[in-house]
C-alpha cells in the first residue's frame, strides 16, 4: 500500500470571494494488485476550516486533523476484497 496526504484551499460552486475558501485535508491510499493488473485508490477528505463566506458554512462541520486521520486508518484497516473474481484476468 502507498499512502500520501495533502491539503487544499478550495471553494465550492465556483465561489469567487476569497473568504469562501475552505481548507481541506486529503488522505489517499493506493493498493496495487499487479496479478490482476488493477489498482484501487481510496481517498478521504476532511474539512479543517470552513470559510466565513462559504456556502458550506451552514451544513459542513470543521474536523479535527488527528480524528480524521484515525478514521482513515480505521477505514483502511477494515478494507477487504471479498471476491477477486471482480477483476478480469489479463
Short mmCIF file of the C-alpha atoms (twelve columns), coordinates in Angstrom:
data_MODEL
# 
_entry.id   MODEL 
# 
loop_
_atom_site.group_PDB 
_atom_site.id 
_atom_site.type_symbol 
_atom_site.label_atom_id 
_atom_site.label_alt_id 
_atom_site.label_comp_id 
_atom_site.label_asym_id 
_atom_site.label_seq_id 
_atom_site.Cartn_x 
_atom_site.Cartn_y 
_atom_site.Cartn_z 
_atom_site.pdbx_PDB_model_num 
ATOM 1  C CA . UNK A 1  0.000   0.000   0.000   1 
ATOM 2  C CA . UNK A 2  1.131   3.519   -0.783  1 
ATOM 3  C CA . UNK A 3  -0.085  6.500   1.194   1 
ATOM 4  C CA . UNK A 4  0.002   10.255  0.731   1 
ATOM 5  C CA . UNK A 5  -1.634  13.258  2.293   1 
ATOM 6  C CA . UNK A 6  -2.202  16.789  1.136   1 
ATOM 7  C CA . UNK A 7  -4.091  19.935  1.881   1 
ATOM 8  C CA . UNK A 8  -6.008  22.238  -0.412  1 
ATOM 9  C CA . UNK A 9  -7.716  25.571  -0.146  1 
ATOM 10 C CA . UNK A 10 -10.831 25.319  -2.277  1 
ATOM 11 C CA . UNK A 11 -14.224 26.958  -2.736  1 
ATOM 12 C CA . UNK A 12 -17.316 25.086  -3.862  1 
ATOM 13 C CA . UNK A 13 -19.645 26.053  -6.693  1 
ATOM 14 C CA . UNK A 14 -17.106 28.448  -8.252  1 
ATOM 15 C CA . UNK A 15 -17.462 30.909  -5.352  1 
ATOM 16 C CA . UNK A 16 -15.190 33.895  -6.038  1 
ATOM 17 C CA . UNK A 17 -14.969 35.512  -2.587  1 
ATOM 18 C CA . UNK A 18 -11.576 34.595  -1.034  1 
ATOM 19 C CA . UNK A 19 -13.288 34.134  2.339   1 
ATOM 20 C CA . UNK A 20 -15.426 31.380  0.770   1 
ATOM 21 C CA . UNK A 21 -12.407 29.091  0.526   1 
ATOM 22 C CA . UNK A 22 -12.287 26.012  2.744   1 
ATOM 23 C CA . UNK A 23 -9.151  24.293  3.992   1 
ATOM 24 C CA . UNK A 24 -9.450  20.554  3.345   1 
ATOM 25 C CA . UNK A 25 -7.075  17.736  4.292   1 
ATOM 26 C CA . UNK A 26 -6.911  14.918  1.765   1 
ATOM 27 C CA . UNK A 27 -5.725  11.407  2.570   1 
ATOM 28 C CA . UNK A 28 -5.116  8.899   -0.205  1 
ATOM 29 C CA . UNK A 29 -4.142  5.238   -0.192  1 
ATOM 30 C CA . UNK A 30 -3.202  3.209   -3.243  1 
ATOM 31 C CA . UNK A 31 -3.473  -0.566  -3.243  1 
ATOM 32 C CA . UNK A 32 -1.711  -2.244  -6.167  1 
ATOM 33 C CA . UNK A 33 -2.730  -5.680  -7.385  1 
ATOM 34 C CA . UNK A 34 -0.271  -6.480  -10.196 1 
ATOM 35 C CA . UNK A 35 -1.552  -10.051 -10.542 1 
ATOM 36 C CA . UNK A 36 -4.874  -8.548  -11.627 1 
ATOM 37 C CA . UNK A 37 -3.424  -5.506  -13.425 1 
ATOM 38 C CA . UNK A 38 -5.544  -3.401  -11.063 1 
ATOM 39 C CA . UNK A 39 -5.101  -0.552  -8.620  1 
ATOM 40 C CA . UNK A 40 -7.598  0.599   -6.005  1 
ATOM 41 C CA . UNK A 41 -7.467  4.163   -4.718  1 
ATOM 42 C CA . UNK A 42 -9.229  5.174   -1.515  1 
ATOM 43 C CA . UNK A 43 -9.484  8.862   -0.653  1 
ATOM 44 C CA . UNK A 44 -10.833 10.631  2.399   1 
ATOM 45 C CA . UNK A 45 -11.374 14.380  2.699   1 
ATOM 46 C CA . UNK A 46 -11.853 16.230  5.958   1 
ATOM 47 C CA . UNK A 47 -12.641 19.950  6.106   1 
ATOM 48 C CA . UNK A 48 -10.313 21.626  8.583   1 
ATOM 49 C CA . UNK A 49 -11.506 25.205  8.213   1 
ATOM 50 C CA . UNK A 50 -14.767 26.410  6.646   1 
ATOM 51 C CA . UNK A 51 -14.508 29.869  5.080   1 
ATOM 52 C CA . UNK A 52 -16.680 32.610  6.586   1 
ATOM 53 C CA . UNK A 53 -18.433 33.227  3.239   1 
ATOM 54 C CA . UNK A 54 -18.541 29.583  2.147   1 
ATOM 55 C CA . UNK A 55 -21.847 28.124  1.000   1 
ATOM 56 C CA . UNK A 56 -20.843 25.102  3.118   1 
ATOM 57 C CA . UNK A 57 -20.850 27.189  6.293   1 
ATOM 58 C CA . UNK A 58 -24.400 26.147  7.269   1 
ATOM 59 C CA . UNK A 59 -24.038 22.417  6.671   1 
ATOM 60 C CA . UNK A 60 -20.387 21.400  6.970   1 
ATOM 61 C CA . UNK A 61 -18.518 20.918  10.208  1 
ATOM 62 C CA . UNK A 62 -14.860 21.599  10.740  1 
ATOM 63 C CA . UNK A 63 -12.991 18.437  11.584  1 
ATOM 64 C CA . UNK A 64 -10.112 17.506  13.786  1 
ATOM 65 C CA . UNK A 65 -6.971  16.529  11.855  1 
ATOM 66 C CA . UNK A 66 -5.999  13.741  14.248  1 
ATOM 67 C CA . UNK A 67 -9.513  12.311  14.460  1 
ATOM 68 C CA . UNK A 68 -9.823  12.392  10.665  1 
ATOM 69 C CA . UNK A 69 -6.528  10.584  10.205  1 
ATOM 70 C CA . UNK A 70 -7.521  7.919   12.754  1 
ATOM 71 C CA . UNK A 71 -10.838 7.396   10.927  1 
ATOM 72 C CA . UNK A 72 -8.970  6.986   7.647   1 
ATOM 73 C CA . UNK A 73 -6.562  4.450   9.158   1 
ATOM 74 C CA . UNK A 74 -9.511  2.515   10.597  1 
ATOM 75 C CA . UNK A 75 -11.171 2.520   7.175   1 
ATOM 76 C CA . UNK A 76 -8.005  1.168   5.541   1 
ATOM 77 C CA . UNK A 77 -7.554  -1.483  8.230   1 
ATOM 78 C CA . UNK A 78 -11.023 -2.863  7.527   1 
ATOM 79 C CA . UNK A 79 -10.781 -2.709  3.726   1 
ATOM 80 C CA . UNK A 80 -11.114 -6.193  2.293   1 
ATOM 81 C CA . UNK A 81 -11.717 -7.640  -1.136  1 
ATOM 82 C CA . UNK A 82 -14.218 -10.444 -0.727  1 
ATOM 83 C CA . UNK A 83 -14.260 -11.627 -4.326  1 
ATOM 84 C CA . UNK A 84 -11.189 -11.369 -6.542  1 
ATOM 85 C CA . UNK A 85 -13.311 -12.602 -9.458  1 
ATOM 86 C CA . UNK A 86 -14.355 -8.962  -9.793  1 
ATOM 87 C CA . UNK A 87 -11.068 -8.412  -11.589 1 
ATOM 88 C CA . UNK A 88 -10.892 -9.978  -15.022 1 
ATOM 89 C CA . UNK A 89 -7.735  -11.893 -15.806 1 
ATOM 90 C CA . UNK A 90 -5.489  -10.228 -18.372 1 
# 
